[in-house]
Amino acid sequence: MTILPGPNPVVGPGFFLDQKGTEAIVEPTPLSTRQLAEALGVSESSVKRWVDEGEIAATRTAGGHRRIPVSAAVGFMRSHRVRPAKPHLLNLAEPPALGEVDAGSCDALKKALLANDGAIARGIICGRFMTGAPIASIGDNLLRPVLEGIGEIWRHDALGILIEHRAVQSCIQALSQISAWIPEPAPGAPAAVVAAGPADPYLLPPLLAFLTLKECGMSGSNLGALTPLSTLELAIGQYDAALCAVSVSVPQDPKTMPAWNTLQALAVKRGCALVVGGRCLATLASRLAPTTQAVGTMAELAAFAKGLVEGAQRPRAKPARQKKKSSSILQPSRGAFRRVRGVS
């Protein structure tokens, strides 16, 4: 498919972003305990108790009233599998459409994107996350099949590219909103560096990968599209990265292999796990070093990252102390001393 020329990186074929790559997300107005109680369909006293017990993060006004960030409310609903009775009361720009990631949600999302109804599309994506679906599942089982189908429309319809541009924009906006709902990694969490590699203009795959790793508890940075491998080398050092994930959505030129080899060698030297994935991974996979991990889905990336995070959190076993062998002449046992005292 032809990529239209333009000054900015693209997230999908021919789709151009602003200089930041995503729209700025403004945190919605915090909720009062009464508002959250009504949205969840529970008593206000229950919400107050959850706040006081630390189940829901909250702040206090000058008058001592509890105020709950929407991100904290979403986190509580996900962790406790609570579905809001009235999601439209959560002060969100668009009410989320709750439900599982399944064939029905794929059909609904595709229908909304084809109709250029961004609000409904974003509500479906955000609603799946709010219901409890991991980012990896949203990427693998919702966005991927829907966008692959929409990406074929251009072959028989002149409006295909326009439809695809709008669809990707809605997905980016939804993921940007979800990003604000994912808790920040704990201090000292393993760092990750994510990017689309050389000549790869797509921002959606690395964005999904970054959010997947963030949800797994990793910190770090998403460098976006068209990232030189030499820049990834610098980023690994700057962030002391435990993982470097590279998206490969365009065929890789064999001439870039020396740069790939240098990146792989550096990752091994720095103790950084190098993970590569994407729809054009096959053009590179056979030339990757055994130390480089190839993944085919976001779920595989998540599983790999969870292993790293759990390993970093696991306390290191202390080496067993070796007992010093005592000398019967220089260091007699306590029993020997007793025998000596008994004789004396």
C-alpha positions in Angstrom: 0.0 0.0 0.0 1.3 3.4 -0.9 2.3 5.8 2.0 1.3 9.3 1.2 4.2 11.8 1.6 4.1 14.2 4.6 6.2 15.9 7.3 5.0 13.9 10.3 5.1 10.2 11.3 2.1 8.1 10.5 0.2 5.6 12.6 -1.4 3.8 9.8 -1.0 3.8 6.0 -1.0 7.5 5.0 -2.2 8.7 8.4 -0.5 11.8 9.8 -0.3 12.9 13.4 0.5 16.1 15.0 4.1 16.7 16.3 3.4 14.9 19.6 1.8 11.9 17.9 -1.3 12.0 20.1 -3.8 14.5 21.3 -3.3 16.0 24.8 -5.4 14.2 27.4 -6.9 16.3 30.2 -7.8 14.4 33.4 -11.5 14.7 33.9 -12.8 16.6 37.0 -12.4 14.4 40.1 -15.5 12.7 41.5 -17.1 13.2 44.8 -17.9 10.2 46.9 -21.6 10.7 46.1 -20.9 10.8 42.3 -18.9 7.7 42.3 -21.4 5.9 44.5 -24.2 6.7 42.1 -22.1 5.7 39.1 -21.2 2.3 40.7 -24.7 1.8 42.1 -23.5 1.5 45.7 -24.0 3.5 48.9 -21.9 6.6 49.5 -20.7 5.1 52.9 -19.2 2.2 51.0 -17.2 4.5 48.8 -16.0 6.5 51.8 -15.0 3.3 53.5 -13.0 2.1 50.4 -11.3 5.5 50.3 -10.4 5.4 54.0 -9.1 1.8 53.7 -6.9 2.8 50.8 -8.8 0.7 48.2 -9.5 3.9 46.2 -6.9 6.7 46.0 -8.3 10.1 46.8 -7.4 13.6 47.8 -9.0 16.0 50.2 -10.3 19.5 49.5 -9.5 22.4 51.9 -12.8 21.6 53.6 -11.8 17.9 54.1 -14.1 16.5 51.4 -12.9 13.4 49.5 -12.2 13.8 45.8 -11.5 10.8 43.6 -9.6 11.0 40.3 -11.3 9.2 37.5 -8.2 7.2 36.9 -8.3 5.9 40.5 -12.0 5.0 40.1 -11.3 3.1 36.9 -8.4 1.3 38.6 -10.7 0.2 41.4 -13.4 -1.0 39.0 -10.8 -3.1 37.1 -9.1 -4.6 40.1 -12.4 -5.5 41.8 -14.2 -6.4 38.6 -16.9 -3.8 39.4 -19.1 -2.7 36.5 -20.5 0.8 36.9 -24.3 0.9 36.9 -24.2 4.4 35.3 -20.9 4.9 33.5 -22.1 8.2 32.0 -21.7 9.7 35.5 -17.9 9.2 35.5 -17.1 12.7 34.1 -15.7 11.1 30.9 -15.9 12.8 27.5 -17.7 9.8 26.1 -19.5 7.2 28.1 -17.7 3.8 27.8 -19.6 0.9 26.3 -18.9 -1.9 28.8 -18.4 -5.5 27.6 -16.0 -8.2 26.8 -13.5 -8.4 23.9 -15.4 -10.8 21.5 -16.8 -11.1 18.0 -19.7 -8.8 18.9 -17.4 -6.0 20.1 -15.3 -6.4 16.9 -18.4 -6.0 14.8 -19.6 -3.0 16.8 -16.2 -1.3 16.6 -15.9 -1.9 12.9 -19.4 -0.5 12.3 -18.6 2.6 14.3 -15.3 3.2 12.5 -16.9 2.8 9.1 -19.6 5.2 10.0 -17.0 7.7 11.2 -18.6 7.7 14.7 -15.4 8.3 16.7 -17.3 8.8 20.0 -18.9 5.3 19.9 -15.6 3.7 18.7 -13.7 5.3 21.5 -16.4 4.3 24.0 -16.1 0.6 22.8 -12.3 0.5 23.2 -12.3 2.3 26.5 -15.2 0.3 27.8 -13.3 -3.0 27.2 -10.4 -1.7 29.3 -12.8 -0.5 32.0 -14.5 -3.9 32.0 -11.1 -5.5 32.7 -9.6 -6.5 29.4 -5.8 -6.2 29.3 -4.2 -3.9 26.8 -2.7 -6.9 25.1 -6.1 -8.5 24.5 -7.5 -5.2 23.2 -4.7 -5.0 20.8 -4.6 -8.6 19.6 -8.3 -9.4 19.6 -10.1 -6.1 19.0 -8.0 -3.5 17.2 -5.9 -5.9 15.1 -8.7 -7.8 13.4 -10.8 -4.7 12.9 -8.1 -2.5 11.4 -6.8 -5.4 9.2 -10.3 -5.6 7.7 -10.6 -1.8 7.3 -7.1 -1.7 5.8 -8.2 -3.8 2.8 -11.1 -1.4 1.8 -8.7 0.8 -0.3 -8.3 -2.1 -2.8 -11.9 -1.7 -4.1 -13.1 1.7 -2.8 -11.5 5.1 -3.3 -12.6 6.1 0.1 -10.7 3.3 1.8 -7.6 5.3 2.7 -9.7 8.1 4.2 -11.7 5.6 6.2 -8.6 4.0 7.5 -7.0 7.3 8.5 -10.1 8.2 10.6 -10.2 4.7 12.1 -6.6 4.8 13.3 -7.1 8.3 14.7 -10.0 7.1 16.9 -8.0 4.2 18.1 -5.0 6.5 19.0 -7.4 8.8 20.9 -8.9 5.9 22.9 -5.5 4.5 23.8 -4.3 7.9 24.9 -7.3 8.1 27.2 -6.6 4.6 28.6 -2.9 5.5 29.1 -4.0 8.0 31.8 -5.9 5.2 33.6 -2.9 2.8 33.9 -1.2 3.2 37.3 2.3 4.6 37.2 5.0 1.9 37.7 6.4 1.4 41.2 9.7 3.2 42.0 12.6 1.1 40.8 10.5 -0.8 38.3 12.4 -2.3 35.3 12.6 0.2 32.5 11.6 -0.5 28.9 12.3 1.3 25.6 9.8 0.9 22.8 10.0 2.1 19.2 9.2 1.4 15.6 12.4 0.7 13.8 14.1 2.4 10.8 11.8 3.3 7.9 8.8 2.1 10.0 6.3 5.0 10.1 3.6 3.3 12.1 2.9 4.6 15.6 0.1 2.4 16.7 2.1 -0.9 17.2 4.7 0.7 19.5 2.0 2.6 21.4 0.2 -0.6 22.1 3.5 -2.3 23.1 4.4 0.6 25.4 1.0 0.5 27.1 1.2 -3.3 27.4 4.5 -3.0 29.2 3.3 -0.2 31.4 0.3 -2.3 32.4 2.8 -5.1 33.3 4.5 -2.7 35.7 7.5 -1.5 33.6 8.6 2.1 33.3 10.4 3.7 30.4 9.7 5.5 27.2 8.0 5.1 23.8 10.2 6.7 21.1 7.6 6.4 18.4 8.1 5.9 14.7 11.1 6.0 12.4 13.6 5.4 15.1 17.2 4.8 14.1 18.7 1.7 15.7 21.6 3.9 16.9 19.0 6.0 18.8 17.7 2.8 20.5 21.3 2.0 21.6 21.6 5.4 23.3 18.1 5.0 24.9 19.0 1.6 26.3 22.0 3.2 28.1 20.1 6.3 29.2 17.2 4.4 30.7 19.3 1.5 31.9 16.6 -0.5 30.1 15.9 -4.1 31.0 13.8 -4.5 27.8 13.9 -3.0 24.4 10.9 -3.7 22.1 11.1 -2.9 18.4 8.1 -3.0 16.1 8.7 -4.1 12.6 5.7 -3.2 10.4 7.6 -2.7 7.1 10.1 -5.1 5.4 13.6 -4.7 6.6 16.3 -3.9 4.1 19.2 -6.4 4.3 21.5 -3.4 4.3 20.3 -2.6 7.9 21.6 -5.9 9.3 24.9 -4.5 10.5 23.0 -2.0 12.5 20.7 -4.7 13.9 23.8 -6.8 14.8 25.3 -3.8 16.7 22.0 -3.3 18.6 21.8 -7.0 19.5 25.4 -7.1 20.7 24.9 -4.0 22.8 21.7 -5.4 24.3 23.6 -8.5 25.4 26.4 -6.4 26.8 24.0 -4.2 28.8 21.9 -7.2 30.0 18.9 -5.8 28.1 16.3 -8.2 26.7 15.8 -7.3 23.0 12.3 -8.2 21.8 11.2 -7.8 18.1 7.7 -8.2 16.7 5.4 -7.0 14.0 3.6 -8.0 10.8 6.9 -7.9 8.8 9.0 -9.8 11.4 9.5 -12.6 8.9 11.7 -10.4 6.8 14.1 -10.2 9.8 13.5 -13.3 12.0 15.9 -15.6 10.2 18.8 -13.2 10.7 18.2 -12.4 14.4 20.6 -13.6 17.0 19.5 -16.4 19.4 19.6 -13.9 22.2 16.8 -11.8 20.6 13.2 -12.7 21.4 10.7 -12.7 18.6 7.0 -12.3 19.5 4.0 -12.6 17.4 1.4 -11.0 19.6 1.0 -8.4 22.4 0.0 -11.3 24.7 3.4 -12.9 24.1 5.1 -9.5 24.8 3.1 -9.2 28.1 4.1 -12.7 29.2 7.7 -12.0 28.6 7.6 -8.7 30.4 5.8 -10.1 33.4 8.6 -12.6 33.8 11.1 -9.8 33.9 9.1 -7.8 36.4 8.6 -10.7 38.7 12.3 -11.6 38.5 13.2 -8.0 39.4 10.8 -8.1 42.4 11.9 -11.5 43.7 14.4 -11.0 46.5 17.8 -12.5 45.8 18.6 -15.5 47.8 21.5 -15.0 50.2 24.4 -17.3 49.7 24.6 -20.0 52.3 27.2 -19.5 54.9 29.9 -22.1 54.9 30.7 -23.5 58.4 34.3 -23.1 59.3 35.9 -26.4 60.2 37.3 -26.2 63.7 40.6 -27.6 64.7 40.6 -30.0 67.6 43.8 -28.4 68.8 43.4 -24.7 68.2 39.5 -24.5 68.5 38.2 -27.2 70.7 34.5 -27.7 71.0 32.4 -26.6 73.9 32.2 -30.2 75.0 36.0 -30.4 75.1 36.1 -27.3 77.4 33.6 -28.9 79.7 35.6 -32.1 79.9 38.7 -30.0 80.7 36.9 -28.1 83.4 35.6 -31.3 84.8 39.1 -32.8 85.1 40.4 -29.6 86.8 
